[in-house]
């Protein structure tokens, strides 16, 4: 897996003035898992990508379009 930080995801969180811990709690995952997703260390499952996207208000395809860009 290509490592690519998801600065855009961090921006969604920070725009809502949420800490990583607070956002993770609202989403229902551990703080460490959210940290790894934001920093490109892990990719969320489709179900989790949808949950995060709904929480922040963006289209879940954003996660997977990043992966396609790095694969090319």
Protein Blocks (a to p, Z undefined) as FASTA:
>chain_A
ZZdddfklmmmmmmnopafklmmmmnopafklmmmmmnopaccdfklmmmmmmmnopafk
lmmmmmmmmmZZ
